[in-house]
């Protein structure tokens, strides 16, 4: 059922606790932390601006990273400064998310004011969805708005607990405009997609996507598989996978997916060629302290068997042609996951080609294209094609769980839009 949104309420003079996803990348420059990608802030601006126009007293809450306690490098202060710049109006910041400092800051707010709270994950009670912590977060709010789809799959205090507290005392709990769009495209649009419906799935593990594959096999006309999970499917078919990333314990799951596709008469396409290379660990360490891998002897492999010393790292040119042809004939496209190790230039061709094929089908053929968050979005942005598709989801894990058919706690807690006359207190 459709959820109530900020369009359905009158927030004038009300204190609105709005959960946003300001989990943005920060980088130290000249001794200060600065935002390096404003995409997530930009996506929430329509909801923020609407509530400002309504005359709400807007209190914004978000997590940032995975801090262990109060970590100054994970403060939302630079995010508040960037939001102020993007809104073109003052944005206040308080160095806590609960307690007397917040109470004082909220008491000074006038209609149309915006206040950003400190990182909710500075308190371990946030991820524990602690009821007392939820009460403290909700203490100074009349209305709850969730515009953080990317965090809606987590039952945390700011994504679920606060809403329950506000609802229990008669307050409204509604979706923001971004949340509304996510639910529309990942839910309504894919419930009865216009045919042919083509699903493109990439990424590392079959185990991450198998529930999505199983559910979408009931609706899709074609599934195009890329990424490292290709090699678990190949292993299940008896092929050699060399040093490619595989999940040997998931071959039965892969076989079942192939069998279901056959039963449902769904085209289940695996690469007919791939780009392979010899992975060689070096003495260099990455940010996580792991050895940096270099790749030698990069070449196209037209055999379905991967040589022992090689790993498959991208789809090959013939596969690109086949996949692009199927995409060109689609009316609805869902893409989630890269076709290979696209972060490394040598193995980005497949993902870039698929991004172009999806954009071309959208712009030239009028297809409806939905990008299911995560690395697919990074790939589109890198290729400069994000504005050439129909919809780009802001949720990685949330998108996958929603596509699997799971109930997201941050969505379930929001109020359903009533049918017929409205008697819930909205406008």
N, C-alpha and C positions, 0 to 999 in steps of 0.2 A: 504494500500500500504506500502511496506517496506520503512524504513527510511534510509537516508544516515548515515553512521557511521564513526568513526575515521579511519577505514580501507580504506575509500574511499577518504580521503583527504591527502594533504601534508602540515603538520603543521610546517615544518622547518623554524625557525626564527620568527614564528608567536606568538603573545601573545594570549594564549588560556584561556578563562574564562570557567572553568569546574565546574558545579554544582555537588557536591557529597553529599552523605548522611552520614555525620559524627555525626549523632545524637546518640552518643554512651553513655553507662552508665559510670558515673564517681563516684569515691569514695574518700573521704579524708583519706590519710594515711601519718602519720608523718608530718602533717601540709601542705601537698600538694595534689592537686587533681590528681588522676591517672585513666587511662582507665581500666575498669574491664572486658570488652568484646570487642575484636578487630574484630568481625565478619564483621561488616559493612565496616571497613577500608580494611580488607583483600579482600572483594568482589570487591573493586574498583581498586586494584593494577594492574590487567592486562591492564586496560585503561591508568592508570597513567604511567606504564612502557612503553607502546607502544608510548605514546606521548613524553616521555623522549627520547626514541630511535629515534624518528622522528626529534628531535632537537627543540621541542616547548619550549616556555617560559610559563610554566604552572602555572596558578593562580587558586587555589582551594577555593571554597566558599561553606558554609554549614550553616544550623541552628543547634542549640543544645538546646534542652529543650524548655521551654516556659518562658523565662526571662521577667521580667517587667523592661525594661531599661537595662543599662549596669551592669550586675551581674557578678562579678569575678568568682563565682562558676560555671558559665555557659560559661566560656571562652574556646575557641578552642586551647589555647596554649598547654595544655597537650596532645591534640590529634595530634597536629603538631609534638610534641616530639616523640610520639609513631609511627607516620608515618615515621619519620626520621630513627627510629630504625628498622622498618620493611623494608624500602627501602634500607637501608645500604648506604645512601648518605645524604648530608646536605639538610634540609628543612627549609626555612626561615619562619618567622611568623611576621605578622604586626598587631598591636593592634587596628585595625580599618578595615572596609571593603570598605570605600569610603574616598575621600579627599586626601590632600597633602602627608600624610604618605604612602598611597598606591602608589601614583604617584612616590614618591621617591624610594620605594622598587622595583617597576616594572622597573623603569629606570635603575636599577643596574643589572637586570637579564641578564644572558647569556643563550645561547641555552642549553636545558636540565635541566635548573634550575626549582625548585619547590618552590612556595610561598603559604602559607595558610593564608587566610584572617580571621579576627575576625568574630564571630557569627553575621550573617545577621539579626537575630531577636533582636539584641540590638537596632535596629531602628524599630519603629512601622510602618514605611512606607514599610517595607518588606512585611508584611502580607496584607497590604492595596494595594499592587501592584502599588504603587505610581509611575507615569511616570517619574517624576523628579529624584526620587531615583534610578529608573532603569537606567536612563541615567548616573548617577554618578557611578553606579556599572559597567556599560559597557564602561566607559570612556577610560579604558586602555587595551581594548581587541580587537582582530581582528576576532577571531573565538569563537563560543559558543558550548560547549559540555555538554549534560545532561546525567549523569550516576546515577542520584538519582531517580530511579523508585518509591521508597517509598514516595516521595514528589511530584510526577508528577500529582497527582489529585488536587493539590492546585495551583491556579493561583496567585502565589506570584511574587514579583519582580525578585528574583533570579531563579525562575523556569519557568517564562513565559515572564515577562517584559523585561529582559535583552536580551533575544533571539530576541524579536521584534525590539529592538533598533539596534542590530548588523545586523540583516537581512535587515533593512531599509537602512542601509548604504552599503549594498552589501556583508556583511560578511556571512560566512557559519554557519549554525546551525545544528549540527548533534548529533546522539546518541553515547553514550559510549558503550563498549562491554557488560557491565552488563545490561544496558537498552536494548540492542539488544537481549540478552538472555531472558529477561523478556517478551518482545513482542513476541518472537518466541514461548516460551512454553505456556504462558497464552493466546496467540492469535492464532498463526498458528497451533500449535499442537492440540488445543482444538476445532478448527474450524471444522475439520473432524477427530475426534478421532477414533483410531482403536477400534473395538468392541470386547468384551463387555466393555462399558464405565461405570465405577462405581464412583459415587460422594459420598464423606463422608463429611457431614456438621455437625459441632457442634457449641458451643458457647451459649451465654445467651439468645439472643432475636431473635424471628422470624422476627421482624421488620428490623433487621440488615441484614438478609439473604434472605428475601422473593423475592427480585428482582433477586437474583442469582438463587434461587430455580426455579422461573418461567422460566428463560431463559434456564437453564440446563435441565429442563424437556423436552425440545424439542430435546435434544441430548443424554441424559443419558439412560442407560438400567436399572440402579438401583440407588436409593438414600438411603443412610444410615444416619439416623438422631440420633444425640446425644446431650449432653449438656442440659442446662436448657430449651432451646426452645422446648424440647420434651413435657414439661408440658403444654405449650400453645396448642400443637396439641392434647394432651390427654383431656384437658379441652374442646376443640372444639368437642370432641367425647363423652362428657358427663361423663368423669371420674373425681374422686376427686383428687385434687393435693396437699392437706395439706398445708405445709408452703413452698412448692417449689416455685421458682421464676417463675412467669407466667405473661403474658400480656393479661388480660381479654378482652381488646379492640381489640385484633388481632385474635380472634377465627374465625371470618368470613374469614379472609385472609388465615388462616390455613386450613379451610374447602375447600376453592377454590383450594389450592395447592393439597390437597388430591384428589379432583375431577378431576383436570387436569391430575394427575398421572394415574388415572384410565382410563381416555379417551385416554391417550397416551400409555397405556399398559406398564407403567414404574413401576418396583418394588419400592414401597415407604415403607421402613422398619423403624418402630419405635421399641424401646426396648421392649422386652417381660418380662424383669425383671430389677430391678435397685438396687443400694445400697442407703439406706436411713439412716438418723440419726436425732436426736433431736438437733436443733441449739439453743445454750444458750449464750446470750451476757454476757460478763465479764466486770470487771472494767478496764481492760487493754485497751489502745488506740493504734490504728495503726498509721502509718506515716501521715495519713490524719485526725487524730483526732477522728476517728470513733471507737466505742467499738469493741474489738476483739471477734469473735464468736468462742466458743468451741463446739465440736460435741459429743454428748453422744448417747449410745446405737446404735452403727453402725451395720447394718444388711442388708441382702439381702431380698428384697421384690419381691415376684413372682406374686403379684396382680397388675393389671393396675391402681388400686386405691391406693393413698398414704394416710396413716393415718393422722389424723388432726394435731398432734403435730410433725410430721416428714417432712423432706424435701428430695427430690430426689437429689443425688449429684454425681452419676456416673452410667454408664451402668453396668448391672449385668453379672455374668458368662455365663448364657445361651445366652444372647445377644452377648457377646464376641464371642462365638462359631459360632453363626449364621452369624454375620458380617464378621468374619475372613474367613468363607467358601466362601462367596460372593466375598470378596477381592481376594482370592486365584484364582478365575476363571476369573479375570479381565485382559484385555490387556492394558487399559488406566485407571489410577486412579487420581482423583483430591481430595485432602483433605484440608479442611479449617475449623478449629475450634476444640477444645478439646471435649472429650466425657463427661467430668465432671469437678469438682473442682480439677484439677490435681495438683495444687500448694500445696494442703494438701495431705500428703502421704496416708492417709486412703482412698482417693478417686481418686487415680492416676492409679489404675490397668486397668481401661477401656481404657484410653488414651494410656497408655504404650503398651497394647495388640494390639491396632489398629496400633500404630507406628510399632510394630514388624511385624504385618500381611502385612502392606504396604511394608516394607523393604524386607520381605521374597518373596512377589509376584514379586518384582523388581529383586532381586538377583537370585532367583531360577526358576521363571517362565518367566522372560524376559519382565515383564509388564513395561510400561512407567508410572512413578509416578511423579506427580506434586503437590508440597506442597504450598498452597496459602498464605504463610506469617502468621504473627501474632503469636498467642499462639501455633499453630501447630508446628511452627519452634522451639519454646522454648521446647516443649515436645520432639521433635526429638533430639534436642541437649542434653537434660537432659537424654534421653535414650541412647545417644551415637550412634544414627542411621542416623544422617544427611548425612553421606557420603554413605549411602546404598540406597538412592532414586535417581531418575533421575534429578530432579530439585527442588531447594528450593527458593521460591520467597522472596525478601527482603521487599516487600510491604505488609502492613496490609490493611489499608483502600484503598490504591491504587489498590491492587489486587482485592478486592471486587468490586470496581467501574468498573474496567476494565472487570471483569467477567460478570457484569451486562450489559455490552455493552455501557457504558458511554464513551464519549470522554474525555480523560485526557488532561487538558490544557498544561502540560509539555511535552506531546508527540505530540499533534496537532501542536505545534509551530515549531517542527523540520522539516527539509526539506525531502520531499519524494525522494526516489531513482529513478532517471529517467530510463525509458526503452530505449533500443537501445543505441545510442552514447551519451556520456556525454558532456554537454556544460554548466555546472553550475559552473565550476571553481574548481571542485574536480580533483583528479589526474586521 
